[in-house]
Structure formats: structure tokens, C-alpha cells
Amino acid sequence: MQEYLHPDPWSIIEQGFDKERVKSSESIFSHGNGHMGQRANFEESYSGETFQGSYIAGVYYPDKTRVGWWKNGYPEYFAKVLNAPNWIGIDISINGETLDLNTCTAVSDFRRELHMKEGWYSRSFKAVLPTGETVSVKAIRFLSLDIDEVGAIRFEITPESGKVDIHINPYLDSGVTNEDTNWDDKFWETTELISDGNQAFIESKTLKTNFQVCTFMESQLFLNGQNLNENPSEEKEKLKVIHLYQKTVEKGDTLTLYKFGGYTVSRNHKPSELVEAAKKSLTKALDMGFDALLDLQKQSWAKIWEMADITIEGDIKAQQGIRFNIFQLNQTYLGKDSRLNIGPKGFTGEKYGGSTYWDTEAYCIPFYMATKNQKVARSLLQYRYDHLEKAIENAQKLGFKNGAALYPMVTMNGEESHNEWEITFEEIHRNGAIAFAIFNYYRYTGDYSYIPEMGLEVLIGIARFWHQRANLSQAKGKYVILGVTGPNEYENNVNNNWYTNYIAKWCIEYTLQQLTKVMDGLPQEYERIIGKTQLTTGETDQWKKVSDNMYFPYSEEHKVFLQQDGFLDKELITVENLPTAKRPINQKWSWDRILRSPYIKQADVLQGFYFFEDHFTTEELRKHFDFYEPFTVHESSLSPCVHSIQAAKLDKMQQAYEFYLRTSRLDLDDYNKEVDEGLHITSMAGTWMSIVEGFGGMRIVDDKLSFTPRIPDQWKSYSFKINFRNRIVKVTVQKTKSEFLLDGKEEMSIRVNGQKLLLTPNTATEV
């Protein structure tokens, strides 16, 4: 576990330069604005080990799969988020020697900071070059939330050892490659390089998908705060545009380059107008100026934090952890564009293809529902509706018919693009998470309109899939679902995974309920949907047979549902008896050995108890938690949060706290020793859930907001806000009392510890 980051409630701070930490810090200090994002690469040249990464939302490449492509139904490609042309680069030489921290003879006073409250990233250091010159550098950059096609850099150099000749050369470079590629394909084609005074543009397009992108920049040079109004000379290479500035600078004077840059994309503009759109964005930014644009950035982040912040008193590492998670979630997705979704790595790396997983519906939607308005969560649901036809095509490729829909495990455009057979074909429980998100959205927001407008068609497609995927076992006299992978990916091709069977049954029942509700209340919508889907009562009768007669493996000995058939045939050695030298097992064991072990990667049966908590008693949850958690190795980023929530409900507060700390600092402390590959964005929403649903005990009970507050021993207090049906409630929990404050004009009834509580606007109510 790494511990080099300085604890701070509002910032991530690294002090001291260590080449071994560069790639990890590039991930941790990543920044984005929903439209684009980038790893925290140095602006100047760096010849050491680095992972260069700049990414544009929604831009991807269909990289042909390496294995399995000959199998019927197998995805032809794995969608890759693309490393985009580099706009941040600034080559610097001092008296002819390149400034490169990897070759400098000494680096001191190195400090970098990701200021989460205000939304900017800074870096400063003093370096001695091989030729003996000493310079001090200060750099700050941010990606604007308000002009989201633009990022801004202020880069300052101050000679410390005497007068020097400084060449400072901002550039654009489309000669980029991906860390994550199957065949080392060329992903980009550069079509034009343009240089015009202080501005430069590179037009390029992605191969196969034909996304057209204009990468742009404009620079200004200042000396001791005075604009030199200099036009640079230019240099063009095959894939690069460089602007050349040269200045002799006295000891103690400061040369400053302001660089504005970013991307315009054919997703948002006509391809023929990308350069013109770039010029307009540059004009907006330059007219405002760096300082004013930064002030606006601070204001915009203040608005986000006003609603999204969670405060923790008495535990600075826990405080830093939750704010880091909330910050990264908002950098990744702001809900402005329903064509976009939330990739597991966001803008911080390329693993998993940067694509959409079931993580969005299972973990992220609750965060966005509660911290923003319902339109944001509705956009995420619309994304799935817009991809319904592709989900039906995905199912057809596997032999399903009649409009059955199988949503992809991984996607950028609705097509399945995951290339591991045991997940692509078998991890079908993802369909259930999408249906649950529809239920969860209505339960939380009270907005039923999504279901007749879009959601019911999605539910019908999913129910058709489950009906066809189950088959009647003559031996059991029940319907079974064979050959699946549940949420626990350490067991593949199992029969009757309890969670999969349970959510399949629930999906069918929920769809039937909604069909009746729409038929009774919205007959015109019902007729439209029935006409479009060609659904018949004969078909729904067959669905009901499946849901009424679903098989669930159960142990009479242990009084628990079994994770799947044959789970008790395993050698049931708990994790506490597994030597630490053998952990993590996904890095120490063969896959064969993992599959035969009882070890659970993340919540599986307990995932069902999390979704459907109200279907079971607290004592049933306790039995299942006590049985399955000891076999859980928590080697998925999605694991600790669910266990934290359930441990809190069971008053296992020390366990709940430990799980919370692990999920909140998963990347900051690099628990899984992989942070250099990028951050775990979607699991960060689980961190928020660990506090709000875990310690805060937030639920919807009988259509009302309900809380059962608890507090870890390590904390003095914590607080959060909830936007529930456009009513904002602030909850503050202390050792001896909880306080509820309603913002608005009308009273609101909630439940606290099972008792009704009437909140009066703008008046704190204590329990």
C-alpha cells in the first residue's frame, strides 16, 4: 500500500520527485471536464517511464479481437478509448540543454497538487540541468467546465543561477499511440496541419469509426507579467506543429507561457467547421484570459460541491478519500450529453476500453440521482433505450429471437465489444442491473414518465431474454439458468448462480407489473408499445411460468442460498487462512486454481441482498453475510462498498469502516497495485453509497426518504446532502444526535430510525 500522498481535506499533494512514482501520479492527478480529460503528464519533455494519455469523450476505435473471433456470436472488436493528439506539450531548452526531469542532475522542491475544491492541477520544482544551470518552474493547468472544449496552462520558468537563453516551444502532436492495443494498429490518420500566427490546428480522424477531430492551441509569451506580443516562428513535422519562442532571461526574471488548447469533434460540429469552432472557443478563452477563466472554474466547482460534498470531521484520510472520489466522478460525467456514459477508467487510462459496463446502473446512477437533478440520471437511462435495437441484435447473434434483448457487457455504441468469452457470453446478469436501474430511478425520483416513454420497451426486451435463457429441468421440475458467470468472476460457466436466477425472476415480475400499470393508467401508450413490440398475452403467460417456477440452490445445513450449484463441493477454506504471500490470488495463482477455489472476487449473493434488501429479513442478511464475506478476497474495486453498506446495517461498524476506507482510498493508497493503469471511476460511486446508504442508512421506504444513521468510532461527525424529488435535505450525524435540514418552502415527511419525522423548511430538526 502506497503512502506518499500528503493527507489534506481538499487537495491531493505529492512532495518530492521519485521516478518510480511518475506513472502512478499521472493517474491520481488526472483531470477532466466531461468532454475531455488527461493524465497528469508533464508539459515538458520527459524521457523516463511515463504513460501519455489524453482522451475525448465518446471517441473510440473498434480494435479487432485477438481471440475467439471465429466463434458464432463473438464480438468482432474490443472498443478502445483512444489516446488523442497531444495539445499540452511544451518543449523547453535552457542554453541548448533540454529540460527533462529524468536527466536533470538534481530535482528539489518538487510539489504537485490536485486542488479538488477549485478544479485545477499544479506542479512546481527546482532543477539543475546537466550543463549546470538551475531553473525554477511553476505550472498550473485546468480543463474548463464552462468552455468545455478548452484547457488552459500557465507555465513559468525562472533562472536561478544566471542569465540564460530559453527556447520555449509549445506544440501539437498527432503521432500518438495507445498503451492498450490488440494488434498495434494505427488508430489515427492526420489530414492537415495548420499554423496561423499564435494559433495552430491539427485535423485528424479515427480509422474505421471516422470521428473527425481538430486539436488546437494558441499561446502568449510574458516576461515579468508583461505581454511580449511576439509571434512565434513555426516548424512542421509530419504529425506535429511546433511554435518556436526564444528569449534571453536574466537571473530572477520570470518567463511565462500561457497556452490554451483542446479539441473540437465531429460528434458536436460539422466536420467542415471544426477549425472554425476551435477558433471560436479560443476567442472566448483568450478574451476572458487565464485568470478570469480560472476564477470561473472555481465558481463552477463551488456550485458542484455545494450539492455533492460530504464532510467528515475527525478523520482526514477518510475526508480526502471521499472528496477525491466525488471529484473524479464529476470530472468524468456531468450529464450534459445522453450519448455519453461512464467508463470504468474515465479519462485516466485505457484498461477495459474506457467503455460502458453494468457499473453505471448498479453503482453510479444513485450518486447522480442524489447529487444532481433527475435529468442527469434520466440521460443515463436514455442511453440504454437508445441502444435497445443493438441489444436485440446482440441477442440475435447468440440465437435469441422475437425481440429478446441482451445488453452488452462492454460497449461504446450499443454493440457488444468485450473479448473474454466467460464474460461476453456468460455474465448476463448485467441485463438485470439495467432493469433494476429503471425501478430504482422511479423509486427515487417519482418520475414515472420514463417507463411508458422508453423504459417499458427495455423491460420487455430484457424479460424476453430471461424467458428464453431459462429452461425447464425435468429432474428438478423448475426452471434453471445454465452456463453463467455471476458477479463473482472467479467462477465461470456455473449453473444456477443464485443472483442471476433471482434477478431474472424479479425482472420478469417487474415487467409484468409495469405492463399492467401502463395498460390501466396510460392506455394509448400501452397500445403503442404493444403494437411496436408485438407482445401477446400468450407470451407473457409463458414468462410467468418461468418466474413462478425459478430454481434457487439452497443449503439446509447452513440455511443460506448457495452462490451456485456445487458451491459446497469446494474446499471451504476462509480467506483468513489464506497466507498473505498468496494474495492477490489473481496475480499469484493460475486461473484453473482460482476457478476451483471458494474465493469470491466481489459481492455475488450479497449483491442480490443489496439490491433487494427489503425482500429479506435482517437476520437472513446476517446469515448470508457471515457465510460469504469470509470467503471474499475483495479483489474487485466494486467489492468493498457493498460489504461496507451491509456491515453498517448489521452494526458491524469496525468492518464497515474498514471497507469504507478501502473503497475510498483504493486508488490513493493503491490497494490493488495497479493505479498506474488508471483510476477506478465507477467504483467511486460505491464510496459515496458507503456513507449515504451505509452509515447514513438512506433508503426509500413506503415512498418516503428514510434514514438509520450510524457513525464510525473514528469520526466526530459527517454530513451530506440529498436531492430527493427536487427537495434538498442536509443530514448531519454526530455521536449523540442526527440533524436534518430541509431547503425549500414546503414541509416534508421523512422517517428516521423507523419513526415519522416532519421537517420544516430551513429549520434544523434533531433526533
N, C-alpha and C positions, 0 to 999 in steps of 0.2 A: 504494500500500500504506500503510495507516494504522499509526501507531506511537505512539499517545498513551497506551497502557496500560503501566503500570509492571511490569517483569519481577519476578515473585515466585513461589517454588515452590508455594505453597499458596493464593494469592489472585489474583483479578483486581482491579486497583486503577486507578481514574481519579482524577487530581488536577487541579483547575482546571475551572471551568464554561465550556463552549463550546456555544452554542445549536445550532451546526451538527452537534454530535455526539450530540444527545439521542436521536434515533431509533436510531442505531447502538448506543448504550449500552443502550437499552431491550431490544434483542435480546441483547446479550452478557451482560448481568447478569440475564437471565431466570432464574426458578427454578420448580421443580415438585416433586411428590412421587408421581407415578404416577397419582394420582386427579385432580389438577388442576394447573394451572400458570398463570403470568402473566409478561408482560413487565415490565421494571423501570420501570414508570410511577411518577411522583411521587404520593405520597398527597395532597398539597395541590394546589390549582388550578394549572394551567399553560396559559397562553394561546398559547404558541409551538407550533411544529410538533412533533407527537407522534403515536405510533401506539398507541392504547389497546388492550390485549389481555389478557383473562383467559379461560381455556379449561378445559373439563371433559372428561375422557377419555370417549370414546365418544358424545358428544353432537354431532349434525351436522344439516345441513339439505340436502335434495335440490334444489339451485338449478338450474332449468331451463336446459339448454344454449342457447347463443346461435346456434351454427352446426351444421349437419349433422343436425339432428333429424329431417329429412324422409327421411333415408336409411335403408333397411331395416337393422335391427340396430344402429342408432346409439343410444348411451346417451341416455336422456331427461333425465338430470340430471348435474350435476357436484357431488359431495358436498363440502360446505363445513363445515370446522370452524368453530364459532360463537364469536364474541366473546360471552362470558357476562355477565350482570349484574355490575356493579362493586361489590365489597364493601370495597375498600381505601380508598375516598375519605374525606378529612378536609378540609373547608373551614376555613380559618383567616383571621381578620382581626385586625389589630393597630390599636387605636384607630380602627376603622371602615375601615381600608385592607386589601384582600385581599393575603395573602401569595402572591406569584406571581413566580417567578424570572425570568419573561420581562419583567416590568415593573419589577422592583427596579432602583434606580439603581446599586447595586453588589452584587456577589456575590464573597465571598472565602472562603478556606479550604475550598473545595468539595472533597469527597472521597467517593467511593463505593467499596465493596468487596464482592465476592462471595467469601465465605470457603468454599472448596470442602472443606476438611478437616472443617469443623463444620456446614456446610449452612445458612448464613444470609447475608442481604444487608443492608448498612448504608449510610447516607448521612448526611453532615454538612456544614454550611455556615454562614456568617455573611452576613446580607443586610441591606442598607439599603433601606427602603421609600421610595416617592415622598414620603411625609409626613415622612421624616427619622428615623423610629425604626429602631434596629438590634436585630436579634434573632439569637441562635444557635439552630440546630436540629440535633438528633441523632435519627435514626430507624433502627430495626432491624426487620426482619421475616423470617419464615420460614414455610414450609408444612410442617406436621408430618408426619414419616414414620410416627409411631405412632398419631396420631388423624388419619387422612388426609383427613377432611372439613373439617379446621380449619387456618386460618392465623392467625398472631399478629403484631401490630405494637406496638412501643413508640415513641411519638413525643414528643420532649421539646422544649420551647421555653423559652429563657432570654432575657429582656430585657437588653440591653447598654447602652442609652442612658438608661434611666429607667423609672419606673413606667408600666405600660401596661394597657389594658383588652383582654383577649384573648377572642375568641369562637372556640371550637374545636368544630366541628360534624361528627362522623362521620355518614356516610350510606351508604345502599344505593341503587343506581340501575340500573333495568332498561331505561332508554332508551338502549340501546347499538346500534351498527351495526357491520357488518363492513367492513374495508378491501377485502376480496375478495368481490365480489358481481357476478353477471351482470346483474341487472335492478333492483338497488336494492330488492329485495323486503324486506318486513318479515319477520324471521325469528322474532321472539318475540311472544307475547301475554302480558301481565301480567294475572293473575287476582285477586290480592289483596295488599294492603299491610297489615301488622300492626305495631303498636308497643305494647310492653308493658314499661314501666319502662326498664331499661337495655338491653333486647333489642328487636330489630326483625327482621322477616321479609318477604321479597317472594316470593310464589308466582307462577311463570310457567311457560309451556310453549312448546315449539317448534311452529311451524306445520308441518303435513304429517307430520313424524315423531312428534310428540306426546310428546317427552321432557318430563317434568314435573320442575321444579327449584325447590327452596327455597333462596334466597340469604339468609344470616343474619348478624347481628352482635350483639355485646354489648361495652359499653365501661365503663371505670372511669377516674376522674379522680384524679390525685395531685398534691399540691403539696409539693415538697421531700421526696419519699418517703413522705408521709402520705396515706392514702386519705381523700378528702373525702366519700365515701359520698353523693354527690349524684345525685339522679335528674334527668335532663335534661327540658327541655320538648321538645315534638315538633312537627314540621311535615311535612305530607304534600303532595306534588305528585302529578300523575297517575301518574308512573312512579318516584317517588322517596320514600324515607322518610329524614328528617333528624332527628338528635338534637342539641339545642342546649345547649351548656355555655358559661357566661360566668364569667370570673374576672379580678379586678384583681390584677396580679402585680408585685411590687417588682423593681427592678433587681437582677440577680444570682440571683433565685429561679428555680426551675425548675418549670414546669407540665408534667406528663406524662399523656398519654392512652394507656391500654392498650386495644387493640381486637382482639377475636377475631372471626373471621368465616370464611365458606366456603360450601360447597354440600352439600345432600343431594339425591339424584337418584332418580327412579323406576326406574332400572336396578337400584338396590340396595335400595329400600324401596317399600312400598305407597304409591301417590300420596296416599292419605288420611292417611298417617303421616309425611309429610315434615317438617312443623313440629315434631312431637314428637321425631323423630330428630335434628333440628337442636338442640333443647333439650338432649337427652342429650349430644350432642357438646360443646356449650358448657359443660355442667356438668362434664364430665370435664376440659376445658381450664382452666376457672376454678378448680376445686378444686385442680388441680395448681399453677396460677399460671404467669405468664410465664417466670420464671427457671428453675423446675423443668422446664417443658416444653422450654425451650431446652437445658437440660442433657441431657435425654433425647434431643433432636435430635442433640446432639454425640455421644452414645453410639451412637446408631443409625448415624450416618455413620461412626463409628470401626469398626463391625463391617463395613460395606461396604468401606471402604478396606483393612481387614486382608487381604481376599482380592483386591480389584480393583486395588490400587495398583501403579503402575510407577514405579520410581525411576530417575533419570538423574543421574549425577554429572558436573559439569564443563560443563553447558550449560543455563543457567537458562531460556532461552526454550523449548528443547525439553521441559524438565521441566514448565513451566507449560502448554505446549500439550497434552501427553498427559493431564495431570490434568484440564484443562478438558473434554476430550473424554469421559473416563471419568465425570466428574461429571455432564455433561449427559445421557449415556446412562442413568445411574441415576435421574436426575430424571424422565426420560421414561417409563421402563418398568422395573418391578421384578418382573414375573412373577406377580403375585398373582391376576390375572383373565384367563382364557383367552379372554374375549370381546374383549380389547383387543389392540392391536398397536402398531407403532412408525411414526409418521408422519415424513416427511422433515423437517418443521419442528418436530415435537414440540409443545411448549407455547409456542413462541417466535414464531409468526407464522401466517399463513393461506395462504401460497402453496402450491400443489399440493394444496389441500384438506385438508391435515393427515391424509391418508388412507394406507392401506397400499399399498406398492409392492413390487416384487421385491427391493428393497434389503434387506428383512428377512431373506429366505432366503439371499441371496448374501453379505451383509456382517455382519448383526447376530447371527445365530444362533451363529457361532463365539465371539463375545465372551461371550454369555450362557452358553454351554456351559462355558466355561473358567473364568469368574469367579463362577459361582453353581452351584447343584446342577442336575442334569439335568432336574428338574421344570419349571424356567423355560423351557428350550428346548423341552421337550415341549409346554408350553402354546402356544408359538408354532406348532408343528406341528398341534396340535389345532385351532387357529383355522382352518387351511386345510381340515382334514377337516370341520369344522362347516359350512364354506361350499361343500362339494363339490356339493350339489344346485344351488346358484346358479351354480357354474362350468359345470355341464351345461346349465343354462338359457341362460347366456351364449353357449355354443357353438351351441345350437339356434337362437338368434336370427340367427346368421350362416350357418345352413344345415347345420350338422353334425348327426349323428344317432347313435342307438344308444349313448347314454351317453358320447359324447366330451365331454371337459371342457376348457374354456378359462378358466383363472383370469384375473381382471381385472387390467388394468394398474394401476388405481386403485380402491380400494373402501373402504367403511366397514362393509358388511353382506354382502359376497359378490357384489353386483351390480357390473357394470362401470359406472364413473362418470367416465370420462375423455373429454374432448370435443375431442381433436385426432385426426383420422382416421388420420394416419400412425403414430400410436402405438396408438390404440384397436384398430384392425383389424390392424396390421402388426407391432407389437413383441411377437410371440408367443413369443419366446424366454423370456419370463417363466415359462411353463409348465415349462421345463427347470430353472430355478433352484429351483422348488418340489420337483421330483423330486430334484435334487441335494442339497437340504437334508435330505431323508429319508435318503438314502445317507450324508450327512455326519454326521447325528445318530447313526446306528447305528455308523458307523466310529469315532466319537469316544467315545461313552458305553458301547458294548457292549450297550445296551438294545435287544434285537430286538423286544420286545413291541409297540412302536408299529406295526410293519409289519403283522402279522396283525390287530391290533385296528382300525387305521384306515388306515395308510399304503398298503396294497396296493390298496385301493379307489381312492385318489387316483391311484396309479400307473397303474391300468387306465384310468381316465378320461383321463389325460394321453396314454398310449400310443395310445388310440383316436383322440385328436385328431391326433397326428402321422401316424398311418396314413392318415387321411382328408385331411390337409392336403397331403401329398406326392402327386405324380402322376408317372406313368411318361412320360419323354421318349423318344419313338420315335427321335429323332435321336441321342440320347446312349446309349440303352439303359440308362439309370439313372433312379432316382427323384430328382426335383427339388422344391424348395420355392420358389415364385414369389411376388413381390409382398410383400416383408417389409421391416421396419426392424430392423437388428441393434442391439446396444448403442450403436454409433455413430449417434446421432440426426441427424448431419449428412449422412446418406444415407438417403433414403426410397424405398420402392417398388422395392427392388432384387431381383434374382433370385439365389438360391443364396448367401445370406450364409453364409460358412463356419461361423461359430459356431452359427448357428441349425440348419443341417443336421447339424453334429456332435453337438449336444446332443440333437437329435431322435433320431438313431441310437442314442445312448447311452441315452436314456430307454426306448426300446423294449427294448433288450437287457437293461437292468437290471430292467425289469418282468418279462420272461420268466424271468430268473434267480430273482427273488423268488417267482414263481408256483411254480416247481419246488421251491424250498426249503420253502415253506409246505405244498405238497402232500406232500412226503416227511416233513416233521417234525411238522406240525400238521394232520392230515387233516380233523379236524372243522371247524377254522377255514377250511380250503380249501373244503370243501363249502358252508359258509355263504356265503363270498364269491362262489363260482361261482353259487350259487343267486340271490344278490342282484343280481349284475351280468349274469347270463345269458351269461357268456363261454363260447365254444366253441373247440375246437382248430382248427377251420377258420379262425376269426378270427385266432387267434394265428399260424397259419401265414402268413396274409397280412401280419401285422405283420413277420414275419421276412424276408419278401421285400423289404420296404421297407428295413429296417435293413441287410440284407446287400448291397443294391444302391444305397445312397445316393451321390449325386454330390457331389464336392468340387472346387471350382475350384482349380487349381494352376498355378504358373508354373515351367516347366522352366528358364527363363532365370535366375530369381532363387532357385530351389529353395525356394520358400515357398508355403504355401496362400494363395490370394487372398481378400481380405476378401469379395468377391463377384464375380460375372461382370462383366467390363468394368472392373475397378479399374485395370488398366494402360492403359486408354484415356484416363485423366485426365492433365492436365498435372502431372507429378510434381515439383512444387517443394516442397522441405522447409521446415519451419517456420523454420529459422534464416535462410532467405532471404525471410521474410515481414516487412516493416517493422513495427516495434513500434507505429507510428501506426495500423496496421490491426487491432490487437488490442484487446479480444477481437473475433473476427470476428462473433460473434453479436450484437454491438452496432454494428458498423461496416459490415457487408456485407448485401446483400439475401439473402433465403433462396434465391433462384434461384442466386446466385453460390456460396453455401455448398454447395449440393447438387452443383454441377458441379466443386467443388474436391476435392483429395485429402485434405483435412484431417479428422482424426479427433477427435471430441469426448472420447472415453474409450476404455479398452481394449475391443477388439472381438475380433479374432483372439486377442489376448493374454489376453482374459477366458477363452477356451477353454483356453489353455495354463496359466492359473492354476488353473481347476477340475480339469483333467485332466493335471496336471504329470507324473504317473507314466506317462502314455501316450506320452511323447516323451522324447527324449534331451536332455541339457543343451545339446548343440551345436545341435539343432533349435530349442530355445528361443532360443539366442543369435542364430541367423539371423533368426528372426521378430521378436525384439526390435529388432535392429539395422535391420531393414527398416521396421517400422511405427512405432516410437517417434519417429523424426524427422518423421513426418507428424502427430503427435499434438499438439493445441493445449491439451489438459488443461482444457477449459472446462466440464467436469462435476466436481462435488465428489467423484464416485466414481472419478476417474481417477488421481490421484497415488498412492493407496495400492497398487493392483495393480502399477503400474510400480515402486514402491519395493521391493515384495516380490521382484519378478523381477530387478531390478537387483542386489539383495543376493545372490540366488542366483548371479548371473553375476559376482560380485565387482566390480561397478561401484559401489564403495562411495560415491564422491562423489555420483554420480547418485542412489543410494538415499537418502543423507542429505538431499539437496535435495528429493527427492519427499516424504520423511517430514516435513520441516519445513513444506512447503507444505500437506500434508494436516492436520497437527496444528495449524497456525496459520491455516487457511483463513479462519475467521471472526474470530479475534482480530486478524489483520492485514488482513482484508477484501480478499483477493486478487482476488475477482470483483466487487468494488464493488457489493455488494448485501446486505450484512449487515443493513441497516436493515429488510429484509423478514423477517428471522428467521434462525435458525442452520440448519446442515446436519447434522441429528442422525444420520441413518443412515450418512452417510459417516464419522462419528466412530468407528464401529466399525472401519472400514478403517484408521484411525490406529492403533488397538490392534493390528490384524493386521500393520501395517508393522513394529512392533517384535517381536512374538512370532513371527510366521511369517517376517518379513523378516530382521531382524538376528538373532533367536534361532534361525531356521531350524527352527521346530517343525513336524513332520509326524507322521502316523501311518504307520508302515512295518511291514508284516507284523504288524499288530495291536498294535504297541508304540509307545510315545511315543519320538520321535526328535528330536534337535537337531543343527544345524550352526551353532554360534554364530559371529557376526561382530560387530565393533564399529566404529562410525564413528571417524575420527581425532579428531573434535571432542569425544568423550566419554571420560571416565576409566573409567566403569563404568555398567552398568544392571542392573536386576533386575526380575523379575516372578514371579507365582505362577500355577500351572495346577492346576485341579481335574480330574484325569483319572480317570474311573471311581471317584469318591469317594476318590481318593488325591491329596493335595496335594503338589506339587513346587515348590520355590522355586529359581529359576535366577538366578544372578548371573554376569555376564560382565564380565571385566576385560581389559586389553590383552594379558596374557600367560597368562591361565588362565580357566577357567569352573568354577563351583562349583554342585553340585546337592545340595539338602537335602530329604529326604523326611519328611513329617509322618505319623505313624501308628505301627502296631505290626508290620507285616509288610514284608519285603523287596520290592523292586520292580526289575525289569529294564527298562532303557531303552537306547537307542542314542545315542551321541554321536560325531559325525564318522564314522558308519558302523560303529563298534565297540561291542560289547555292554558295558554298564556296570551293575553290580549296586549298587543303593542300599540302604543300611542305615538304618532309621528313626532320625531325629534325629542323624544323623552326616553332616557335610559331606563330600562326595566331590569332589575336584578333578581336572580334566583340563587 
